[in-house]
Amino acid sequence: SGPLNHWYYLASEGTGTKTINGVTYSSTACNGTTFTGIGHAKVERIWYRALATYLTSSSNYAAARTGAIKSAKDLYGAGSPEEQVVWNAFAAINVGSAWSSTPPPPSNTFTETEPNDTVGTANVRAFCILCLATGNVGAPGTGANIFRGHTNVQGATDLGVDVVTLPLYYGLIEPAWRHWGRVWEVD
């Protein structure tokens, strides 16, 4: 009935053969991995928190995975067995990778939906600030991964390297360049 229903089942019950209410089921992972589930009660708490805290009506499967992982960390701690099962159950439905004890380098990722909604400029500014605040700029293995079809044009205007805008979509009108003059401490 849907990939997220299969994820929920795998996270709850794990892979392999089970008998539930006298009926035998065999659930497999598309990546061939095997793991033990964490039970309905824990998955219910994780998924409710993901829905209530991290997901919106426009969230996709990748966002669902990220929200569920964050929720597992919030509720049970980073690296907990519960977080590991969330990773593995999503990998089992071919959404992201399985748990690894060696996490990838930190990165902030945003997709075309953030800059193109009704508060796109504010979101772009927020992501730039987030990159700076979390140290995800200027060091090996860090940065922002911007997934969009027009990265060159959009990225130039996001960061103000386009000749007709100042950083963060500020135009070239006097109040805008005076603002950046104060920020950069130049006349």
GROMACS elastic network, one bead per residue, 0.5 to 0.9 nm:
[ bonds ]
;  ai    aj funct       b0    kb
    1     4     6  0.85871   500
    1     5     6  0.66248   500
    1     6     6  0.78265   500
    2     5     6  0.53513   500
    2     6     6  0.64452   500
    2     7     6  0.87729   500
    3     6     6  0.50614   500
    3     7     6  0.61383   500
    3     8     6  0.86402   500
    3    61     6  0.87070   500
    3    93     6  0.65028   500
    4     8     6  0.60366   500
    4     9     6  0.85040   500
    4    61     6  0.80557   500
    4    64     6  0.86625   500
    4    90     6  0.84934   500
    4    93     6  0.82588   500
    5     8     6  0.50538   500
    5     9     6  0.62196   500
    5    10     6  0.86259   500
    6     9     6  0.50933   500
    6    10     6  0.61151   500
    6    11     6  0.85128   500
    6    89     6  0.85516   500
    6    93     6  0.73140   500
    7    10     6  0.51351   500
    7    11     6  0.59958   500
    7    12     6  0.84464   500
    7    86     6  0.84255   500
    7    89     6  0.54740   500
    7    90     6  0.59713   500
    7    91     6  0.89141   500
    7    92     6  0.74947   500
    7    93     6  0.64356   500
    8    11     6  0.51830   500
    8    12     6  0.60819   500
    8    13     6  0.84645   500
    8    40     6  0.83400   500
    8    43     6  0.69379   500
    8    44     6  0.83834   500
    8    47     6  0.82687   500
    8    86     6  0.89516   500
    8    89     6  0.77502   500
    8    90     6  0.89740   500
    9    12     6  0.51054   500
    9    13     6  0.57844   500
    9    14     6  0.72872   500
    9    27     6  0.88337   500
    9    37     6  0.83832   500
    9    40     6  0.81787   500
    9    43     6  0.89232   500
    9    89     6  0.86185   500
   10    13     6  0.51923   500
   10    15     6  0.61297   500
   10    27     6  0.75447   500
   10    28     6  0.84364   500
   10    29     6  0.82100   500
   10    35     6  0.86149   500
   10    36     6  0.83510   500
   10    37     6  0.63380   500
   10    85     6  0.86641   500
   10    88     6  0.87947   500
   10    89     6  0.56454   500
   10    90     6  0.86716   500
   10    92     6  0.79786   500
   11    14     6  0.56486   500
   11    15     6  0.86857   500
   11    35     6  0.88630   500
   11    36     6  0.79420   500
   11    38     6  0.62591   500
   11    39     6  0.73070   500
   11    40     6  0.80833   500
   11    43     6  0.65702   500
   11    82     6  0.87074   500
   11    85     6  0.59796   500
   11    86     6  0.61219   500
   11    87     6  0.89930   500
   11    88     6  0.79004   500
   11    89     6  0.52998   500
   11    90     6  0.83375   500
   12    36     6  0.82742   500
   12    38     6  0.51903   500
   12    41     6  0.80852   500
   12    42     6  0.77313   500
   12    43     6  0.59892   500
   12    44     6  0.86029   500
   12    85     6  0.88152   500
   13    16     6  0.87608   500
   13    18     6  0.83359   500
   13    27     6  0.89242   500
   13    35     6  0.89481   500
   13    36     6  0.65989   500
   13    38     6  0.67694   500
   13    39     6  0.60630   500
   13    40     6  0.75907   500
   14    27     6  0.77840   500
   14    28     6  0.86404   500
   14    34     6  0.73264   500
   14    35     6  0.53860   500
   14    38     6  0.75553   500
   14    39     6  0.86362   500
   14    85     6  0.83241   500
   14    89     6  0.77672   500
   15    18     6  0.85886   500
   15    26     6  0.73763   500
   15    27     6  0.51787   500
   15    28     6  0.53953   500
   15    29     6  0.67843   500
   15    33     6  0.80006   500
   15    34     6  0.54334   500
   15    35     6  0.57338   500
   15    36     6  0.64672   500
   15    37     6  0.74953   500
   15    89     6  0.89761   500
   16    25     6  0.80001   500
   16    26     6  0.53089   500
   16    27     6  0.53072   500
   16    28     6  0.62110   500
   16    29     6  0.89772   500
   16    34     6  0.71248   500
   16    35     6  0.82428   500
   16    36     6  0.86171   500
   17    24     6  0.68631   500
   17    25     6  0.54790   500
   17    27     6  0.64413   500
   17    28     6  0.87188   500
   18    23     6  0.81013   500
   18    24     6  0.55391   500
   18    25     6  0.52124   500
   18    26     6  0.63087   500
   18    27     6  0.82214   500
   19    22     6  0.57736   500
   19    23     6  0.51880   500
   19    25     6  0.60430   500
   19    26     6  0.87255   500
   20    23     6  0.52641   500
   20    24     6  0.63856   500
   20    25     6  0.74959   500
   21    24     6  0.84300   500
   28    31     6  0.85136   500
   28    32     6  0.69055   500
   28    33     6  0.78968   500
   28    34     6  0.76565   500
   28    92     6  0.78301   500
   29    32     6  0.51518   500
   29    33     6  0.59449   500
   29    34     6  0.71617   500
   29    89     6  0.78740   500
   29    91     6  0.79495   500
   29    93     6  0.64602   500
   29    94     6  0.84763   500
   30    33     6  0.78377   500
   30    91     6  0.79901   500
   30    92     6  0.52427   500
   30    93     6  0.59044   500
   30    94     6  0.65560   500
   31    91     6  0.70578   500
   31    92     6  0.56065   500
   31    93     6  0.77669   500
   31    94     6  0.71042   500
   32    92     6  0.75359   500
   33    88     6  0.81122   500
   33    91     6  0.88064   500
   33    92     6  0.70855   500
   33    98     6  0.88119   500
   34    88     6  0.87298   500
   34    92     6  0.88072   500
   35    85     6  0.75114   500
   35    88     6  0.75907   500
   35    89     6  0.84365   500
   36    85     6  0.76978   500
   37    40     6  0.85754   500
   37    43     6  0.89878   500
   37    82     6  0.86119   500
   37    85     6  0.66483   500
   37    89     6  0.85558   500
   38    41     6  0.82382   500
   38    42     6  0.64465   500
   38    43     6  0.70171   500
   38    81     6  0.80015   500
   38    82     6  0.64406   500
   38    85     6  0.71118   500
   39    42     6  0.58233   500
   39    43     6  0.64480   500
   39    44     6  0.86177   500
   40    43     6  0.52344   500
   40    44     6  0.58480   500
   40    45     6  0.86141   500
   41    44     6  0.51114   500
   41    45     6  0.63680   500
   41    46     6  0.87751   500
   42    45     6  0.51778   500
   42    46     6  0.62248   500
   42    47     6  0.85905   500
   42    72     6  0.88465   500
   42    82     6  0.78102   500
   43    47     6  0.59123   500
   43    48     6  0.83120   500
   43    72     6  0.86385   500
   43    82     6  0.83436   500
   43    86     6  0.83875   500
   44    47     6  0.52619   500
   44    48     6  0.59592   500
   44    49     6  0.84978   500
   45    48     6  0.52210   500
   45    49     6  0.61450   500
   45    50     6  0.85871   500
   45    71     6  0.84699   500
   45    72     6  0.86048   500
   45    75     6  0.82293   500
   46    49     6  0.52728   500
   46    50     6  0.61902   500
   46    51     6  0.87234   500
   46    67     6  0.89581   500
   46    68     6  0.61489   500
   46    69     6  0.82819   500
   46    70     6  0.87854   500
   46    71     6  0.53972   500
   46    72     6  0.55719   500
   46    74     6  0.87969   500
   46    75     6  0.73088   500
   46    82     6  0.89127   500
   46    86     6  0.88808   500
   47    51     6  0.61353   500
   47    52     6  0.84927   500
   47    64     6  0.89427   500
   47    67     6  0.83809   500
   47    68     6  0.60765   500
   47    71     6  0.75009   500
   47    72     6  0.86410   500
   48    51     6  0.51575   500
   48    52     6  0.60023   500
   48    53     6  0.83071   500
   48    68     6  0.89117   500
   48    71     6  0.87118   500
   49    52     6  0.50697   500
   49    53     6  0.55983   500
   49    54     6  0.75296   500
   49    67     6  0.82750   500
   49    68     6  0.77236   500
   49    71     6  0.58649   500
   49    72     6  0.86527   500
   49    74     6  0.89921   500
   49    75     6  0.87789   500
   50    53     6  0.53604   500
   50    54     6  0.51077   500
   50    55     6  0.61773   500
   50    64     6  0.73283   500
   50    65     6  0.89121   500
   50    66     6  0.86076   500
   50    68     6  0.51276   500
   50    69     6  0.83047   500
   50    70     6  0.75683   500
   50    71     6  0.55944   500
   50    72     6  0.86657   500
   51    54     6  0.60259   500
   51    55     6  0.51114   500
   51    56     6  0.75080   500
   51    64     6  0.81908   500
   51    67     6  0.77032   500
   51    68     6  0.83395   500
   52    55     6  0.68023   500
   52    56     6  0.85709   500
   53    56     6  0.87261   500
   53    67     6  0.79214   500
   53    71     6  0.82673   500
   54    63     6  0.82408   500
   54    64     6  0.81456   500
   54    66     6  0.83956   500
   54    67     6  0.52188   500
   54    68     6  0.82160   500
   54    70     6  0.82721   500
   54    71     6  0.82266   500
   55    58     6  0.79436   500
   55    59     6  0.58264   500
   55    60     6  0.87792   500
   55    63     6  0.70244   500
   55    64     6  0.66940   500
   55    67     6  0.65465   500
   56    59     6  0.53131   500
   57    60     6  0.87829   500
   58   113     6  0.86054   500
   59    62     6  0.79107   500
   59    63     6  0.55522   500
   59    64     6  0.66816   500
   60    63     6  0.52403   500
   60    64     6  0.62246   500
   60    65     6  0.87574   500
   61    65     6  0.62081   500
   61    66     6  0.86511   500
   61    95     6  0.68943   500
   62    65     6  0.50881   500
   62    66     6  0.62565   500
   62    67     6  0.85824   500
   62    95     6  0.64933   500
   62    96     6  0.72590   500
   63    67     6  0.59641   500
   63    68     6  0.84284   500
   64    67     6  0.50848   500
   64    68     6  0.60253   500
   64    69     6  0.85164   500
   65    68     6  0.51670   500
   65    69     6  0.61122   500
   65    70     6  0.85660   500
   65    86     6  0.78534   500
   65    87     6  0.76115   500
   65    90     6  0.65243   500
   65    95     6  0.72968   500
   65    96     6  0.77284   500
   66    69     6  0.51605   500
   66    70     6  0.61333   500
   66    71     6  0.85216   500
   67    70     6  0.51255   500
   67    71     6  0.60556   500
   67    72     6  0.86173   500
   68    72     6  0.61202   500
   68    73     6  0.85956   500
   68    83     6  0.84298   500
   68    86     6  0.68675   500
   68    87     6  0.86411   500
   69    72     6  0.51356   500
   69    73     6  0.62830   500
   69    74     6  0.86037   500
   69    82     6  0.89659   500
   69    83     6  0.59654   500
   69    84     6  0.84936   500
   69    86     6  0.61728   500
   69    87     6  0.67988   500
   70    73     6  0.51020   500
   70    74     6  0.60923   500
   70    75     6  0.86552   500
   70    78     6  0.86682   500
   70    83     6  0.82811   500
   71    75     6  0.60872   500
   71    76     6  0.83125   500
   71    83     6  0.84129   500
   72    75     6  0.52285   500
   72    76     6  0.56432   500
   72    77     6  0.68869   500
   72    78     6  0.77205   500
   72    80     6  0.80321   500
   72    82     6  0.61618   500
   72    83     6  0.50291   500
   72    84     6  0.87666   500
   72    86     6  0.73949   500
   73    76     6  0.53683   500
   73    79     6  0.73986   500
   73    80     6  0.73484   500
   73    82     6  0.81149   500
   73    83     6  0.61029   500
   74    77     6  0.59243   500
   74    78     6  0.76992   500
   75    82     6  0.89790   500
   76    79     6  0.85808   500
   76    80     6  0.61352   500
   76    81     6  0.83052   500
   76    82     6  0.66852   500
   76    83     6  0.74371   500
   77    80     6  0.54974   500
   77    81     6  0.89581   500
   77    82     6  0.84033   500
   77    83     6  0.76196   500
   78    83     6  0.68185   500
   79    82     6  0.79992   500
   79    83     6  0.60018   500
   79    84     6  0.65559   500
   79   101     6  0.78602   500
   80    83     6  0.52245   500
   80    84     6  0.63577   500
   80    85     6  0.87808   500
   81    84     6  0.50136   500
   81    85     6  0.62251   500
   81    86     6  0.87094   500
   82    85     6  0.52362   500
   82    86     6  0.63583   500
   82    87     6  0.88443   500
   83    86     6  0.51364   500
   83    87     6  0.64066   500
   83    88     6  0.87214   500
   83    99     6  0.83472   500
   84    87     6  0.52082   500
   84    88     6  0.62097   500
   84    89     6  0.86220   500
   84    98     6  0.79724   500
   84    99     6  0.54368   500
   84   100     6  0.82014   500
   85    89     6  0.58615   500
   85    90     6  0.84557   500
   85    98     6  0.86569   500
   85    99     6  0.76879   500
   86    89     6  0.52561   500
   86    90     6  0.62889   500
   86    91     6  0.86212   500
   86    98     6  0.87821   500
   86    99     6  0.83915   500
   87    90     6  0.54203   500
   87    91     6  0.62442   500
   87    92     6  0.86369   500
   87    95     6  0.89711   500
   87    96     6  0.77451   500
   87    97     6  0.69409   500
   87    98     6  0.52754   500
   87    99     6  0.52597   500
   87   100     6  0.88786   500
   88    92     6  0.60249   500
   88    93     6  0.88600   500
   88    96     6  0.88630   500
   88    97     6  0.73593   500
   88    99     6  0.57841   500
   89    93     6  0.66844   500
   89    94     6  0.88359   500
   89    95     6  0.87228   500
   89    98     6  0.77909   500
   90    93     6  0.52931   500
   90    94     6  0.63895   500
   90    95     6  0.51290   500
   90    96     6  0.64512   500
   90    97     6  0.75751   500
   90    98     6  0.74584   500
   91    95     6  0.51085   500
   91    96     6  0.52527   500
   91    97     6  0.50154   500
   91    98     6  0.50427   500
   91    99     6  0.83928   500
   92    95     6  0.74008   500
   92    96     6  0.88092   500
   92    97     6  0.86106   500
   92    98     6  0.77691   500
   93    96     6  0.86375   500
   94    97     6  0.77580   500
   97   100     6  0.84004   500
   99   102     6  0.86664   500
   99   103     6  0.85053   500
  100   103     6  0.63081   500
  100   104     6  0.89341   500
  103   106     6  0.83520   500
  104   107     6  0.84670   500
  105   141     6  0.58722   500
  105   142     6  0.68718   500
  106   134     6  0.89373   500
  106   136     6  0.69579   500
  106   141     6  0.73698   500
  106   142     6  0.62049   500
  106   143     6  0.81266   500
  107   131     6  0.80840   500
  107   136     6  0.62841   500
  107   141     6  0.80104   500
  107   142     6  0.57757   500
  107   143     6  0.57779   500
  107   144     6  0.59082   500
  107   145     6  0.70561   500
  108   127     6  0.76603   500
  108   130     6  0.79114   500
  108   131     6  0.66680   500
  108   136     6  0.73677   500
  108   142     6  0.85171   500
  108   143     6  0.69054   500
  108   144     6  0.50261   500
  108   145     6  0.63326   500
  108   146     6  0.85468   500
  109   127     6  0.86382   500
  109   143     6  0.88501   500
  109   144     6  0.58276   500
  109   146     6  0.60725   500
  109   147     6  0.76000   500
  110   113     6  0.79277   500
  110   114     6  0.66529   500
  110   115     6  0.84935   500
  110   127     6  0.79492   500
  110   144     6  0.79157   500
  110   145     6  0.67214   500
  110   146     6  0.56059   500
  110   147     6  0.64882   500
  110   148     6  0.88018   500
  111   114     6  0.59940   500
  111   115     6  0.76615   500
  111   145     6  0.84935   500
  111   146     6  0.61425   500
  111   148     6  0.61705   500
  112   115     6  0.58610   500
  112   116     6  0.62457   500
  112   117     6  0.88073   500
  112   146     6  0.78797   500
  112   147     6  0.63226   500
  112   148     6  0.50815   500
  112   149     6  0.79534   500
  113   116     6  0.53195   500
  113   117     6  0.61898   500
  113   120     6  0.84311   500
  113   148     6  0.88488   500
  114   117     6  0.59026   500
  114   118     6  0.89264   500
  114   119     6  0.80892   500
  114   120     6  0.59269   500
  114   121     6  0.89339   500
  114   123     6  0.62258   500
  114   124     6  0.74951   500
  115   118     6  0.83501   500
  115   119     6  0.73798   500
  115   121     6  0.63397   500
  115   122     6  0.81974   500
  115   123     6  0.61044   500
  115   124     6  0.59304   500
  116   119     6  0.76444   500
  116   120     6  0.51440   500
  116   121     6  0.83340   500
  117   120     6  0.51406   500
  117   121     6  0.88390   500
  117   123     6  0.88307   500
  118   121     6  0.84581   500
  119   122     6  0.54619   500
  119   123     6  0.63264   500
  119   124     6  0.88646   500
  120   123     6  0.50356   500
  120   124     6  0.61952   500
  120   125     6  0.86284   500
  121   124     6  0.51540   500
  121   125     6  0.62499   500
  121   126     6  0.85615   500
  121   158     6  0.81945   500
  121   168     6  0.71600   500
  121   169     6  0.71866   500
  122   125     6  0.51210   500
  122   126     6  0.60779   500
  122   127     6  0.86810   500
  122   168     6  0.87367   500
  123   127     6  0.61520   500
  123   128     6  0.86137   500
  124   127     6  0.51865   500
  124   128     6  0.62978   500
  124   129     6  0.86731   500
  124   158     6  0.67129   500
  124   168     6  0.73951   500
  125   128     6  0.51622   500
  125   129     6  0.61979   500
  125   130     6  0.85173   500
  125   158     6  0.78982   500
  125   168     6  0.62382   500
  126   129     6  0.50876   500
  126   130     6  0.59801   500
  126   131     6  0.85940   500
  127   131     6  0.61258   500
  127   132     6  0.86214   500
  127   144     6  0.83476   500
  128   131     6  0.51618   500
  128   132     6  0.63869   500
  128   133     6  0.86521   500
  128   144     6  0.82960   500
  128   158     6  0.87268   500
  128   159     6  0.84068   500
  128   168     6  0.89204   500
  129   132     6  0.50967   500
  129   133     6  0.59653   500
  129   134     6  0.85119   500
  130   133     6  0.50340   500
  130   134     6  0.59900   500
  130   135     6  0.84084   500
  130   136     6  0.80822   500
  131   134     6  0.54470   500
  131   135     6  0.61303   500
  131   137     6  0.60546   500
  131   142     6  0.88190   500
  131   143     6  0.70432   500
  131   144     6  0.68965   500
  132   135     6  0.53067   500
  132   136     6  0.60811   500
  132   137     6  0.60648   500
  133   136     6  0.76671   500
  134   137     6  0.82706   500
  135   138     6  0.77293   500
  135   139     6  0.79469   500
  135   142     6  0.77112   500
  135   143     6  0.86118   500
  136   139     6  0.72007   500
  136   141     6  0.82629   500
  136   144     6  0.71515   500
  137   140     6  0.85383   500
  137   141     6  0.89499   500
  137   142     6  0.56502   500
  137   144     6  0.76265   500
  138   141     6  0.89207   500
  138   142     6  0.69285   500
  138   143     6  0.72928   500
  139   142     6  0.56642   500
  139   143     6  0.79177   500
  140   143     6  0.84007   500
  146   151     6  0.71498   500
  146   155     6  0.82359   500
  147   150     6  0.87920   500
  147   151     6  0.74746   500
  148   151     6  0.57644   500
  148   154     6  0.85798   500
  149   152     6  0.88178   500
  150   153     6  0.58506   500
  150   154     6  0.59575   500
  150   155     6  0.79909   500
  151   154     6  0.51756   500
  151   155     6  0.52196   500
  151   156     6  0.79219   500
  152   155     6  0.53046   500
  152   156     6  0.60345   500
  152   157     6  0.87572   500
  153   156     6  0.52727   500
  153   157     6  0.65319   500
  153   158     6  0.87255   500
  153   162     6  0.80728   500
  154   157     6  0.52712   500
  154   158     6  0.60384   500
  154   159     6  0.87419   500
  155   159     6  0.62730   500
  155   160     6  0.83443   500
  155   161     6  0.83459   500
  155   162     6  0.88761   500
  156   159     6  0.55846   500
  156   160     6  0.58726   500
  156   162     6  0.51596   500
  156   163     6  0.89688   500
  156   167     6  0.87624   500
  157   160     6  0.50130   500
  157   161     6  0.63669   500
  157   162     6  0.55021   500
  157   163     6  0.88540   500
  157   164     6  0.85502   500
  157   165     6  0.66005   500
  157   166     6  0.78252   500
  157   167     6  0.69574   500
  157   168     6  0.67690   500
  157   169     6  0.60415   500
  158   161     6  0.80579   500
  158   162     6  0.87134   500
  158   166     6  0.89564   500
  158   167     6  0.64162   500
  158   168     6  0.50134   500
  158   169     6  0.62724   500
  159   162     6  0.80338   500
  159   166     6  0.77645   500
  159   168     6  0.55971   500
  159   169     6  0.78510   500
  160   163     6  0.77440   500
  160   164     6  0.84158   500
  160   165     6  0.57128   500
  160   168     6  0.59875   500
  160   169     6  0.67974   500
  160   170     6  0.79658   500
  161   164     6  0.85513   500
  161   165     6  0.74514   500
  161   166     6  0.72754   500
  161   167     6  0.70683   500
  162   165     6  0.57126   500
  162   166     6  0.74882   500
  162   167     6  0.85242   500
  163   166     6  0.78329   500
  164   171     6  0.70334   500
  164   172     6  0.68161   500
  165   168     6  0.80615   500
  165   169     6  0.59006   500
  165   170     6  0.57660   500
  165   172     6  0.59666   500
  166   169     6  0.60621   500
  166   171     6  0.58743   500
  166   172     6  0.66234   500
  166   176     6  0.77141   500
  166   177     6  0.74378   500
  166   180     6  0.79843   500
  167   170     6  0.59815   500
  167   171     6  0.86088   500
  167   180     6  0.84804   500
  168   171     6  0.89724   500
  170   173     6  0.82382   500
  170   176     6  0.58735   500
  170   177     6  0.80440   500
  170   180     6  0.89967   500
  171   174     6  0.87064   500
  171   176     6  0.62313   500
  171   177     6  0.79124   500
  172   175     6  0.83013   500
  172   176     6  0.61831   500
  172   177     6  0.61724   500
  173   176     6  0.54918   500
  173   177     6  0.64992   500
  173   178     6  0.86564   500
  174   177     6  0.53741   500
  174   178     6  0.59439   500
  174   179     6  0.84701   500
  175   178     6  0.51061   500
  175   179     6  0.60807   500
  175   180     6  0.88027   500
  176   179     6  0.51067   500
  176   180     6  0.64615   500
  176   181     6  0.85900   500
  177   180     6  0.51051   500
  177   181     6  0.59513   500
  177   182     6  0.86235   500
  178   182     6  0.63273   500
  178   183     6  0.86881   500
  178   187     6  0.80008   500
  179   182     6  0.52863   500
  179   183     6  0.63332   500
  179   184     6  0.87158   500
  180   184     6  0.59128   500
  180   185     6  0.80609   500
  180   186     6  0.83144   500
  181   184     6  0.51858   500
  181   185     6  0.56287   500
  181   187     6  0.58210   500
  182   186     6  0.63585   500
  182   187     6  0.75845   500
  183   186     6  0.79426   500
  184   187     6  0.88881   500
